[in-house]
Amino acid sequence: MEFIDYYKILEIDKKATQADIKKAYRKLARKLHPDLNPHDKTAQEKFQRINEANEVLSDPEKRKKYDQYGKDWEHADAFEEAKRNQRSSTSGNRRTYSSSTGTHEDFSDFFESMFGGASGGFTGGGRQRSTRFKGQDLNATLKLNLIDILEDQKQTLDLGNKKIRITIPAGVEDGQTIKISGYGGEGVNGGPKGDLYLTFEINNDTTFQRVKDDLYKNESISLYDAILGGSIEVETLSGKVKLKVKPETQNDTKVKLKGKGMPVYKKKGKHGDLYITYKVIMPTKLSEKEKELFKQLSELR
């Protein structure tokens, strides 16, 4: 396996802080996202690489293993265990590796001999061992509009070397990550494939504010409807509905439309609520007669 320099991919040095890594990843992700480069396969491949680099370097434990073992970082625990077994073995047919001084090539040689590579790799009992390892997990981001997640929908994901078709449940949240088993990197020595972790970015291009499964919206009403009562038409994500405004409705009065919010994730037929806040519009450019009527009204009060 070729050594991949994750620091170079994210255009940072090895002394970079977690904040530096996050900033560098976001900058490159915006630049190379497949949605912005639909016909550029090079950009798509680079996007996958920066996701892979970020997945490792943004995790302190994974980063520590990567810094020490390079491309073999995923097998670090197995290496340490095997190294302990070799040290306690009395077999003369073995090489000793030091984790403090060993190079990436040293570790690769060790893995090849211990886990099914070149001949001459023996355990303490003298029998060659082949250990299976799960493939590397991958990360990807999918951008959707709020209107796209009102119902379950099927999407085709381009993973570079393959395409997969998945069903996205209605009501997924912005920043939510789901696991798609078996669509990560290839396993080692016949081990299982890694998993794909898909994160959603939900763009709210509507007039509604979303808070979990509920929606919020301001609706303007006239002073006359607020005082005398009336009927107004309100837009919801599922169409228009008519609301009755009660007489003497105060500004910022809030009403709830049950079941008119977002679909609840993986709960078929269940929805949150829609909250409407009334904003009373004061009349302007009053005529003299209107002013006189308001004056009379104030005197009555």
C-alpha positions as CSV (number, residue, x, y, z in Angstrom):
1,M,0.0,0.0,0.0
2,E,1.3,3.4,-1.0
3,F,2.0,5.8,1.8
4,I,-0.4,8.8,1.7
5,D,0.7,12.0,3.4
6,Y,-2.5,13.3,5.0
7,Y,-0.7,16.5,6.1
8,K,0.3,17.3,2.6
9,I,-3.3,16.6,1.3
10,L,-4.7,19.1,3.8
11,E,-1.9,21.6,3.0
12,I,-0.8,21.8,6.7
13,D,2.3,20.8,8.6
14,K,2.7,18.2,11.4
15,K,2.5,20.8,14.1
16,A,-1.0,21.9,13.0
17,T,-3.6,22.2,15.8
18,Q,-7.1,20.7,15.7
19,A,-8.4,24.1,14.8
20,D,-5.9,24.4,11.9
21,I,-7.0,21.0,10.6
22,K,-10.7,21.9,10.8
23,K,-10.1,25.2,9.0
24,A,-8.0,23.6,6.3
25,Y,-10.5,20.9,5.7
26,R,-13.5,23.3,5.4
27,K,-11.5,25.5,2.9
28,L,-10.6,22.6,0.7
29,A,-14.1,20.9,1.0
30,R,-15.8,24.0,-0.3
31,K,-13.4,24.3,-3.2
32,L,-13.4,20.6,-4.2
33,H,-17.0,19.5,-3.4
34,P,-18.4,17.3,-6.2
35,D,-21.6,19.5,-6.5
36,L,-19.3,22.4,-7.5
37,N,-17.2,20.3,-9.8
38,P,-19.7,17.9,-11.4
39,H,-17.6,17.0,-14.4
40,D,-14.1,17.1,-12.8
41,K,-13.1,13.6,-11.8
42,T,-9.8,14.9,-10.4
43,A,-11.7,17.2,-8.0
44,Q,-13.9,14.3,-6.9
45,E,-10.9,12.1,-6.2
46,K,-9.2,15.0,-4.2
47,F,-12.4,15.5,-2.3
48,Q,-12.4,11.9,-1.2
49,R,-8.7,12.2,-0.2
50,I,-9.3,15.3,2.0
51,N,-12.2,13.5,3.6
52,E,-10.0,10.6,4.4
53,A,-7.2,12.8,5.7
54,N,-9.6,14.8,7.9
55,E,-11.2,11.6,9.3
56,V,-7.7,10.5,10.5
57,L,-6.1,13.8,11.6
58,S,-9.1,15.2,13.3
59,D,-9.2,12.3,15.7
60,P,-6.4,12.6,18.2
61,E,-6.1,8.9,18.8
62,K,-6.0,8.0,15.0
63,R,-3.6,10.9,14.4
64,K,-1.2,9.6,17.0
65,K,-1.2,6.1,15.4
66,Y,-0.8,7.6,11.9
67,D,2.2,9.8,13.0
68,Q,3.9,6.7,14.4
69,Y,3.0,4.0,11.9
70,G,2.2,5.8,8.7
71,K,0.2,3.8,6.2
72,D,-0.1,0.9,8.6
73,W,-1.7,3.1,11.4
74,E,-4.9,1.1,11.3
75,H,-3.0,-2.0,12.4
76,A,-1.1,-0.3,15.2
77,D,-2.8,-2.3,18.0
78,A,-2.1,-5.6,16.2
79,F,1.5,-4.5,15.7
80,E,2.0,-3.8,19.4
81,E,0.4,-7.1,20.3
82,A,2.5,-9.1,17.8
83,K,5.6,-7.2,18.9
84,R,5.0,-8.2,22.6
85,N,4.5,-11.8,21.5
86,Q,7.7,-11.8,19.5
87,R,9.7,-10.4,22.5
88,S,8.4,-13.2,24.7
89,S,9.1,-15.9,22.1
90,T,12.2,-18.1,22.3
91,S,12.1,-18.6,18.5
92,G,15.4,-17.7,16.7
93,N,13.5,-17.2,13.4
94,R,12.4,-13.6,14.0
95,R,13.4,-10.0,13.6
96,T,12.9,-7.4,16.3
97,Y,11.4,-3.9,15.5
98,S,11.5,-0.9,17.8
99,S,8.4,1.3,17.7
100,S,10.5,4.3,18.8
101,T,13.1,4.0,16.0
102,G,11.3,2.0,13.3
103,T,10.5,3.6,9.9
104,H,7.3,3.2,7.9
105,E,9.2,0.6,5.8
106,D,10.1,-1.4,8.9
107,F,6.5,-1.6,9.9
108,S,5.4,-2.7,6.4
109,D,8.0,-5.5,6.4
110,F,6.8,-6.6,9.7
111,F,3.2,-6.7,8.7
112,E,4.0,-8.6,5.5
113,S,5.9,-11.3,7.4
114,M,3.4,-11.5,10.3
115,F,0.1,-11.2,8.6
116,G,0.3,-13.2,5.4
117,G,3.0,-11.5,3.3
118,A,6.5,-12.8,2.6
119,S,7.8,-16.1,3.9
120,G,9.6,-16.4,7.1
121,G,7.0,-14.8,9.4
122,F,6.3,-16.9,12.4
123,T,4.5,-16.6,15.7
124,G,6.0,-17.9,18.9
125,G,4.8,-21.4,18.0
126,G,6.6,-21.3,14.6
127,R,3.4,-21.3,12.5
128,Q,2.8,-18.5,10.0
129,R,-0.3,-16.4,10.9
130,S,-2.6,-14.5,8.6
131,T,-4.8,-12.0,10.5
132,R,-7.8,-10.3,8.8
133,F,-8.4,-6.6,9.3
134,K,-11.4,-4.5,8.5
135,G,-10.9,-1.9,5.7
136,Q,-10.7,1.8,6.4
137,D,-13.9,3.8,7.0
138,L,-14.7,6.6,4.6
139,N,-16.5,9.9,5.0
140,A,-18.7,11.8,2.5
141,T,-21.0,14.8,2.5
142,L,-24.3,15.1,0.8
143,K,-26.0,18.5,0.3
144,L,-29.8,18.7,0.1
145,N,-32.4,21.4,0.3
146,L,-35.0,21.4,3.1
147,I,-37.8,20.7,0.5
148,D,-35.9,17.5,-0.5
149,I,-36.3,15.8,2.8
150,L,-40.1,16.1,3.2
151,E,-40.4,12.5,1.9
152,D,-38.1,9.5,1.6
153,Q,-36.0,9.8,-1.6
154,K,-33.5,7.7,-3.5
155,Q,-30.1,9.2,-4.3
156,T,-27.1,7.8,-6.3
157,L,-23.8,8.5,-4.7
158,D,-20.6,8.6,-6.8
159,L,-17.8,7.2,-4.7
160,G,-15.2,7.6,-7.6
161,N,-14.6,3.9,-8.4
162,K,-18.2,2.9,-7.9
163,K,-21.8,4.2,-7.5
164,I,-24.3,3.2,-4.9
165,R,-28.0,3.9,-4.7
166,I,-29.4,4.6,-1.2
167,T,-32.7,5.7,0.3
168,I,-32.6,8.8,2.4
169,P,-35.3,8.8,5.1
170,A,-37.4,11.9,5.3
171,G,-36.6,14.4,8.1
172,V,-32.8,14.0,8.3
173,E,-31.2,16.9,10.1
174,D,-28.4,19.3,9.1
175,G,-25.1,17.8,10.3
176,Q,-26.6,14.3,10.9
177,T,-24.3,11.4,10.0
178,I,-25.5,7.9,9.0
179,K,-23.4,4.8,8.5
180,I,-23.7,2.7,5.3
181,S,-22.0,-0.6,6.1
182,G,-19.6,-2.2,3.7
183,Y,-18.9,0.7,1.5
184,G,-15.6,1.8,2.9
185,G,-12.0,0.6,2.0
186,E,-11.1,-2.9,1.1
187,G,-10.3,-5.2,4.0
188,V,-6.8,-6.7,4.6
189,N,-6.1,-10.4,4.2
190,G,-9.8,-11.0,3.3
191,G,-11.1,-8.9,6.1
192,P,-14.5,-7.1,5.9
193,K,-14.8,-3.8,4.0
194,G,-14.9,-0.6,6.0
195,D,-18.0,1.6,6.3
196,L,-19.1,4.8,4.7
197,Y,-20.2,7.6,7.0
198,L,-22.5,10.0,5.2
199,T,-23.0,13.5,6.6
200,F,-25.9,15.7,5.5
201,E,-25.8,19.4,4.9
202,I,-29.4,20.7,4.7
203,N,-29.8,24.1,3.0
204,N,-32.9,25.9,4.3
205,D,-34.0,28.0,1.4
206,T,-37.5,28.6,2.7
207,T,-39.1,31.3,4.9
208,F,-39.4,28.8,7.8
209,Q,-37.1,28.3,10.6
210,R,-36.4,24.7,11.6
211,V,-35.8,23.6,15.2
212,K,-35.6,19.8,15.2
213,D,-39.0,18.6,13.9
214,D,-40.8,21.9,14.4
215,L,-41.1,24.9,12.1
216,Y,-41.5,28.6,12.9
217,K,-42.7,31.4,10.7
218,N,-43.8,35.0,11.1
219,E,-47.1,36.1,9.4
220,S,-48.2,39.7,8.9
221,I,-51.8,40.7,9.8
222,S,-53.5,44.1,9.4
223,L,-54.4,46.2,12.4
224,Y,-58.0,45.8,11.5
225,D,-57.9,42.0,11.5
226,A,-56.0,42.1,14.8
227,I,-58.7,44.3,16.4
228,L,-61.9,43.0,14.7
229,G,-60.8,39.5,13.8
230,G,-60.7,38.0,10.4
231,S,-59.4,35.2,8.1
232,I,-56.0,34.9,6.5
233,E,-54.2,32.4,4.2
234,V,-50.9,30.9,5.4
235,E,-48.3,29.0,3.4
236,T,-47.1,25.7,4.9
237,L,-44.6,23.2,3.4
238,S,-47.6,21.0,2.4
239,G,-49.7,23.8,0.9
240,K,-51.8,26.8,1.9
241,V,-54.2,26.7,4.9
242,K,-56.8,29.3,6.2
243,L,-56.5,30.6,9.7
244,K,-59.1,32.5,11.7
245,V,-57.6,35.5,13.6
246,K,-59.4,36.1,16.9
247,P,-60.6,39.6,17.7
248,E,-58.2,41.7,19.8
249,T,-55.2,39.6,18.8
250,Q,-52.0,41.1,20.2
251,N,-48.8,41.6,18.3
252,D,-46.4,38.5,18.6
253,T,-49.3,36.2,19.4
254,K,-48.3,32.6,18.6
255,V,-50.5,29.9,17.2
256,K,-49.7,26.2,16.6
257,L,-50.6,24.2,13.5
258,K,-50.4,20.6,14.7
259,G,-48.7,18.2,12.4
260,K,-47.6,20.9,9.9
261,G,-43.9,20.7,10.8
262,M,-41.1,18.5,9.5
263,P,-41.5,14.7,9.1
264,V,-40.0,12.9,12.1
265,Y,-36.9,10.9,11.1
266,K,-37.7,7.2,10.6
267,K,-41.2,7.6,12.1
268,K,-43.5,7.2,9.1
269,G,-46.5,9.5,9.1
270,K,-45.4,11.5,12.2
271,H,-44.7,15.2,11.9
272,G,-43.6,18.1,14.1
273,D,-45.7,21.3,14.4
274,L,-45.7,24.7,12.7
275,Y,-45.8,27.7,14.9
276,I,-47.1,31.0,13.4
277,T,-46.3,34.3,15.1
278,Y,-48.5,37.2,14.2
279,K,-46.9,40.5,13.3
280,V,-49.4,43.4,13.3
281,I,-48.8,45.9,10.6
282,M,-49.6,49.5,11.5
283,P,-51.4,51.5,8.8
284,T,-49.5,54.4,7.2
285,K,-50.5,57.5,5.1
286,L,-53.7,58.0,7.0
287,S,-56.2,60.5,5.5
288,E,-57.6,63.3,7.7
289,K,-60.9,61.4,8.1
290,E,-59.1,58.3,9.3
291,K,-57.0,60.3,11.7
292,E,-60.2,61.9,13.0
293,L,-61.8,58.5,13.5
294,F,-58.8,57.2,15.4
295,K,-59.0,60.4,17.6
296,Q,-62.6,59.7,18.3
297,L,-61.7,56.1,19.2
298,S,-59.0,57.2,21.6
299,E,-61.4,59.6,23.3
300,L,-63.9,56.7,23.7
301,R,-61.1,54.7,25.4
